[in-house]
């Protein structure tokens, strides 16, 4: 896992995040707030619910590409199939691999990432609870 830069909250009701860690292998992330009890980590999401559609003037409109969240804080955007450009960003729309115009490269990458999630951690209500560092004096939630 690698640490990601944390921007300031965009709205006053958004919780401030002290640290954000992101795994570029399985695409899991963990956020630590300023209070030891503020730990967020998403549940498993199936491929059809996990990805946003990438948008850019550089991308063809007849092919639906998935936005690669690993590049969200890198300064340049990318698709799961590897197209990189400064103008690539996540749209407000989902990317669904079952749609006929879904990019085959993005579909294959999403399938590989999906297979990396442990089977026992899939399903409703399954959460991965990260443990705080041993020397932190934080309670083990």
N, C-alpha and C positions, 0 to 999 in steps of 0.2 A: 504494500500500500504506500501511496505517496501523499504528502500533505498538499492541499490545494489552497491558493490564496482566498481569503474570505472578504467579500465586499461588505460595505456597510448596509444595514437593512434599508430597503427602498421605501417602506412605509413605517409609520410610528408603532403599529401593532405587530410588526414582524419581530420575532425573537432574535436577538443578536447571537451570532455564532462566534465562538472563540477559535475553534479548530475544525477543519473539514478534511477528512481522509478519504481517498478514493482508490479503489483497486482497479487497475486497468486490465486485469486478467478476467475477473468475473463481473466487473462493473457494479460492485456493491460499494456503498459509501456510508460513512459514519460522521455525524456532526456532534461536537461537544460544545455545550453552552457555557456561559460564565458561572453557572451554578452546577455543582457535581451531579445533580439529578437530571440535568438537561442533556440527555443523550438521545439522538434520533438515528434510526437506521431503518430503511424501508423493508417491507415484506417482499417476498418473491412475487413477481408479476409475470404472467405468461407473455410470450412474444407479442401477441396482438394488442396488449395493453401497455407495453413498456416504452415504446419509442415514439418520438415526435417526428413529423415529417420535416426534412431539411428544406430550407428555402434560400434561393440565391438567383440573381440574374445569370449567373454562370452555369446553372444546372438546367438540363433540358426539362421542359414542362410536361412532356409525355411519359416520363419515367419518375416514379416516386422513390426518392432516396430517404433513408433514415438518418437522422442527425446523430452524430457520435458524441455522446456526452463527455467522453474523455477529453475532448478539446474545449469544453465549456469555459475554462479559465486560462486558456493558452494564448489568447489573442487572435487566433485564426480558427475558423470553423472547419469541420470535416464531416463527411458522410461515413457510414459504416463500411462502405466499399473502398474508402481511401481517397476520395476526391477532397482536396484541401484548397481553400481559398479564404481570403479575408472576409468576403461577403457572405459566406455560408453561416446560417444561424438556424435555430430551432423555430419552427412555426407554431402557431396555436392549434394546429391540426395533428391528429394521430397519424402514424405510419403503420399500416396493417400489412403484414407479409402475405396475406391471402389475397390481396387485391391483384387484379390482372396486370396492372402497370408497375408493381413493386419490383425494384431493382434486384436482379438475381444475386449480385455480389453482396448487397446489404442483407438480403434474406439469408444467405449462407453464413455470414458473420453473426447475425442475430441468433441463428440456430446453434452455432458453436458456443456463443456466450451463454445461451439458455441451458445448454447441456452441462455447463460448469457449476451451476447451482446444485447443491446437494439435494437429492430426492427427498430426504427426510425433512428438509426445511421448506418444502413446497406445500401449498394448500392454505386455506383460510386460517388466520390466527397464528401462523407460524412466524415467529420473530427470532432474529439473532440478537442476543443481548450481549454486547461487548462488555468486557470487564475493564474497570479502570486500572491504570498502572499501579503496581504493588506499593510503590513509595508515595502515592498521592494522598493517602488518608481519606479518599472518597469512599462512600459506601458502595458495596458491590451490587448494583442494580442490573 
